[in-house]
Amino acid sequence: MRLGIDLDGVVADFNEGWMRRYNEQHGTELTPDLVDHWNAMISLTHFEDVGEFWEWAREWPHPRLFRDLPVVKGAKDSLDRLSRDHDIVIITTKPPWANHDTFAWIADNELPTSEVHITERKWLVDCDIYLDDGPHNLEALVVERPDRTICRFIQPWNDPVPGTVDVDSWETFETLVNQRWC
Ligand SMILES: [Mg+2]
């Protein structure tokens, strides 16, 4: 099967990554458990809007933010096991300036994939099962790909989305894939 896998919030720990840098720079003690809604970086920081946050993220010197994110616990091992029987298709949304860092991060962490899509229109990439944490992505996938299995990677910043299957860990996702495959 083709497994469409999101990166940030699913494989890459985006919050841990940007908070580490923000804390270094501003002497704050932000921790990922503070994030309980989408775009929480605005309410947790001095940034006025999302644009200001991305401007800060873009200007951070080498290694830049998206080259330097921790891997979510369990993700790499699960992807390695799943890749023995399935195609791992990475589908992620990034600002254009982060494209090279995204490819480099995938290489640095040796993700078992030969297909990467950087796009906002994730539903255009045809997969059998999708795994994502973004509320807007999940809703769009349900509408555009109603006959596929769409998994919500449960995070404090998303709520149940009708038409999706809840997945609370990489272990659960592996079990679900194996069940669908048999
Ligand atoms: Mg995501």
Residues whose N, C-alpha, C, O or C-beta is under 5 A from the ligand:
A	BS01	MG	D6 L7 D8 G9 D133 G134
